[in-house]
Amino acid sequence: MFSVSDVEFAEATDCLRQLLRIDTANPPGNERVAAELIARWLRDEGLSPELAGAVPERPNLVCRLPADPANRKSRPLVLSCHLDVVPADPTRWTHPPFEAVEAEGCLWGRGAIDMKGFAAMALCVTRLITRRGLSLDRDLIFVAVADEEAGTELGSEWLVKNRPDLLGGEPEYVINEVGGFTLHRNGKRFYPVQIAEKGVAWLRLTVDGTPGHSSLPDGDNALVTLAWAIDRIANARLPWHVSGAARDFVGGMAAHSGPLGKWLSPALFHPILGPRLLPLAIPDTNRRRSVEAVLRNTANPTVIHEGGKKVNVIPGHASVDIDGRLAPGQTADDLIAELRHVLRDPEGRRFAFEVWRESPATVFSADTPLFATIRETLAKQDPEGIVVPSLIPGFTDSCNYAKLGATCYGFYPLKLPEDLDFAALFHGDDERIPLDGFRWGIETLGETIERFAAAK
Ligand SMILES: [Zn+2]
């Protein structure tokens, strides 16, 4: 049992408070102050953290707890968090976003959930393992990266490309964000543990028209054609691509949702029936969107780049960026073919697509000793909880760690009350972490690592 005393918990809460008071909104990030603070705390434990990065103001922090040399059995386990946060508009918050106010049993602040809460949790576990002299059978590496919220370029992507040695070369496992929290559904408590992330296809769509004098009606106006295309894409119901990970996740939840759920779930995966049945199975629009996102590719037009330049000229060019997300096994070309179908332009005559970022979905096996340990620990920490492997629609730093051959899980344990809309806290207003759940999370993470990596 990895227990945390009141004094140890107060120290962890204080770490989180101090981290929340450092504004690391990205852009510009400025993660250095937070990284240096954590480095100081780790040095106080006799550890040797290292800061490394492409830009001095935005370093990544890495700190290794070495395995007991006589008992080293395996490649490292990495605990990874990111120190940057998304911006916050203080006028929309109940408490200021960078003051770490404690109220209603929660610590409020941008990053409380995403993901300074895990930084403080993993840091606390790292410190306690060190202080308690726990001997490990593999290296445990604490990593706090920059720049996750803007695409990972200066953070995990940089580390993986330039300093894989700091990550132990070829880490076996990475524990990272988006999973391990309580998800209340139909009177049951689920714990999704992330084993897969959708891929990315960031596209630019350009339309050509015929420039001319805008005093004349009905010209071949590129902006008008683009507006039509944006509307078609935004409202398209792209085809189902049901991966094994999606099936495990959606089916795993449905199996515990009464006889109707059990009966419906195979039909939900059917390419024609599924899209029609989903609104009946999940009437709530928000919940349905998050399930639908794991069953197909998505494409959201987000940034208009080029429209007209002058009020009295019909624009000859217009373009928009599209945030495409790929189901496992899908490529940017597959998504473009689907969009061309939606735009009734199979030959590609009218609409030009350019891919400016593509990375495939990452999928890891849930059939590993670490996943088994996570399952056992959660079963002990919440005996009525149901663990399901999950697929998330977004991406995290795991997409980079996967390139080193690591198996990555989203496991940021948090026990949450039913009335808290957890999903809305990610990048939302009034982000806050319940302190009870935070303490439960430290103990659950600590126990997982102790069970998994303590030298036997
Ligand atoms: Zn995050």
Boltz pocket constraint, residues with backbone or C-beta under 6 A from the ligand:
constraints:
  - pocket:
      binder: B
      contacts: [[A, 82], [A, 114], [A, 115], [A, 148], [A, 177]]
      max_distance: 6.0
